Amino acid sequence: MIEQVIKRSCYDCIKTDGENLLRQFVFGYQQAGSLQVYDGKKTISFGEGSFWLAVKNRVARFTKTPPANGEFKSVSITFNDETLRQFSKNQDKVSATKIDAPPIIILKEDNLYNHFFKSLEAFDGFTYTDTKPAVERKLIEALVVLLKVQPELKEILFDFEEPHKIGLAAFMEENYKFNLPMSQFAYLTGRSLSSFKRDFRKIYQNTPAKWLQKKRLEAAYFLIKEKNRSPSEVYIELGFEDLSHFSYVFKKQFSVNPSALAKHFLIE
């Protein structure tokens, strides 16, 4: 189902989304506030007036921050695979070069982008079912605009290959901070779930779940002790779902509560 092809977001408080495996390409415009995107290595911030393209089959964590005394506002349009494949065929647009793109690409400032998102205001209050033919035309228009402003995006948008089998250890060391289902870790490394678990045990002599928890806890201990980070900061950064669970497993691993550890090294 693609009922939210055109989506508007509006928040009056800071909102951090959990880890997201981006299943589709998304073309977006940041109207008010800022969007922070963490890709496992660094955080990129998109301010008011920014245009961006979220890339399919990438992992990221999103934090949405409203402006002072205002609301976070953004609008986006999602491309389904069928539309991309049909456009590629009709326009003879194919990817010729494999590009290792980040989860979100900062797009150029261009009036064509401004005019396109202005035109989406006409769809406020309608569902996808109500306006299906018109929305599908907007998807095509969005692709035409993107390629007119930035032709190089062809290499990313029309790469239809599924994730291929890659080095599991390197991928896990780079992405262990993301709290994804094992099936998604398997998918992103180009494996079935059973193959992923089998290959993982060969490398680490452990299950993925146990290795991930230990790896995250060791990283948390380092950040609290060596970088003077607070437990309330690091638990989200390292993929734990809530502070109480993080505190429980941390104390079980290290025989000390993370808040007590933080207080001890802060005093010293």
N, C-alpha and C positions, 0 to 999 in steps of 0.2 A: 504494500500500500504506500502511496506517496501523497497523502492528503495535505501534507505540509510542505509542498514544493516551495511556496512562498511563505516565509516565516518572519514574524516580528517578535523581538524580545524586549521586555520592559521590566526593570527591577529598581526598587528604591533602596536596596541594601546590597552589600558585597555578597556575591554568590560564587562559590567555587564548585564547578562540576567535577564529578569523578572522572577517572580515566576514560577516554573515549578512543575507540578504534573507529576511525573515520571510514565509513563504508561507501560514501559517495563524495563527489566533488561538490563544494559549496562556495558560491560567489557571494560575498557579503560587503556591507557598508556599515561603518560605525558612526551612528548619528550623534550620540551623546555618551559621555563617560569613556571608560577605557576597557579594552579587552587584553588580558595577559595570557600568553600561551607558553606553557612549559613543555619542552620536547624531550626532557630527560637530561639535558646538558645545560640549557640556558632558557631564560624567559625573555620573550619578545613582547613588547607592548604596542598596542594599536590604539591611537588616540582618536578624538573626535575628527570626523572627516576622512578617516582612513578607509581604503578599499583593500579587500583581501580575498585570497582563494585558498580554501581548505582542500588539502590533497587526499585523495582516496588511498586507503590502506596505510595510513600513518597513525601513530599514537600520540596523543597530547592531553594535557590537563588545562582546563580553561578557568580563569577567574575573571568575573565581570564586576567592575567597580563603577558605581554611579558618580557623577560630578557632585561637588559640594551643594547640598540643598536641592538636588535634582534627581533625575532618574537615568539609569542606564538604558540606552535605546539602540537597537540595531535591526537591520532588515537583511534577509538573505534569500537566495534562491538555490535550490538543490537540483543537480543534474542526475537523472537516472541513466543507467547503462544503455537502455534502449535508445534514448535520445542521442547520446554521444555516438553510438555505433552507426545510427542512421545518418547523422550529420557527417560523420567521417566518410561514409560511403558516398553520399550525395555530393559532397564538396571535394572529394578526393584528398582528404586531410588525414595523414597517417603519421604516427610517431616513427622517426628514423633513428633517434638517439635515445638511449636509456639514461634518464636523469635521476639522480638521487636527491629529490626535492625534499625540503623540510615540511612539517605538517601544515604550516600555513605560509603562503607567499604574500609579501607586501606588494600590492599593485601600485602602478603609477597613479599620480593625480591627473585626471583627464576629464574634460567636460562630457565626453561620451558616457563615462561611468555615471556622472551626476545626472544626466538626462535619463539614463536607463532606470536608475532607482527612483527618480521622481515619477516615472511612468507607472511604477508598481503601486503607487498610492491608490489607484483606481480599483485595486483588488481587496482593499480593506473590507472586512466583514463578509467576504465570500469564502466558501469552501472550495477545495480543488474540484469536487464533483460539479459544483455550480458552473464553473468557468473553465472546464477542462480544455476545450479547443484554444481558448485565449491564452491560458497558462502555457500550453505546449508551444504556442507561437512565441511567447516570452522567453522560453528556454532557448529556442533557436536564435532569437534576437540577442540574448545574453552571450551566446557563443560567438556570434558575428562581431559584437562589440569587443569582447575580450581579444579576439584574434586580430581585429583591426588595430587596437591600441598596442597589443603585445603579441605579435605573431609567434614568438618563441614558445608561448604556452601550448602550442600544438604538440610539442614533444611530451608534454605531461598529460594533457587532457585525452589524447587518443592513444595512450599506451594501455592496451587491453589485456596484458599478461597478468595472470594471477601471481602472487608471491612465489618465487622459486626457492628451492632448497638452499639455505644459506648456513654459514657456520653458527651452530647453536650457542656455543660458549660466548663468542663475541657479542651476539645479539643479547643474551641474557645479562651479561655484565653491563651492557649499555642501557638496558630497559628494565632492570629489576625493580626500580622505584614505582613502576606502574602496576596498579592493582587490577590486572586483567584476568578473566577466566582462563584456565589452562588451554581451552579450545582455541582461544584467540592467540595466545603465545604460539601454539602449534601452527595455526594458519599463517601467521606472520613469518615463521621460519620455513614455510613450505612443506609442512609435514601433517600427516594425520595425527590425531591425539595419541593413538597407541604408539606410533613411531616416535613422536616427540618424547613421550615418557620413557621409552626404551633407550633412545639416544641420550637422553638426559642422565639416566642412571649409569650408562657407560662412562660418561664424562665425569660426573660428580659423585658417583656412588651414593646417591641420595635421591629422594623424591623431589620433584619440583616445589611442592608446597613447603616441605621442611627446609629446603635450601633457601627459598625466597624469604621465609621468616627470619632465618639466621642471618642472612645477608643484610636485610633491612635493619635488624636489631643492632648488628655490628656498626652499621653506618650511623644509626641514631646515637649509639654510645660515643662514637668519635665526634659527632657534631655537638653533642651536649658537653663533653669533657674538653675537647680541644678548641672548639669554635664558640663556646659560651652561648649556644643556641638553646632556646627554651623547648621543653617537650611539646607544648602547644603549637610550636612552629614546625617541628620536624616530623610529627606523626603523619600529617597530611602529605608533606613533601615526599615521604618514604612509602606511601601507599597503604597506610593503615586506615581503617574505616572510621574508627572513633578513638578518642583519647583514653577512655577507660580500658578498652581492650589492649591498646598499646601499652599502657602502664602495667597491666596484668602480665602480659607475656615478657615485657622488659624485666620486671622484677623476678620472674621465674627463670629467666636466662642469666641475669647478672646478680641476683640476690640483693638488689637495691632498687628502690622506686626511682623512676627517672627524675621526678621533681626533687627528691632528696639529693640525687647526684648533681643536678644543676645547681642547687643551693650550695652544696659543698664546694664546688669549684668556683662559684661566683664569689664566695667569701674569701677563698684563698687568693 
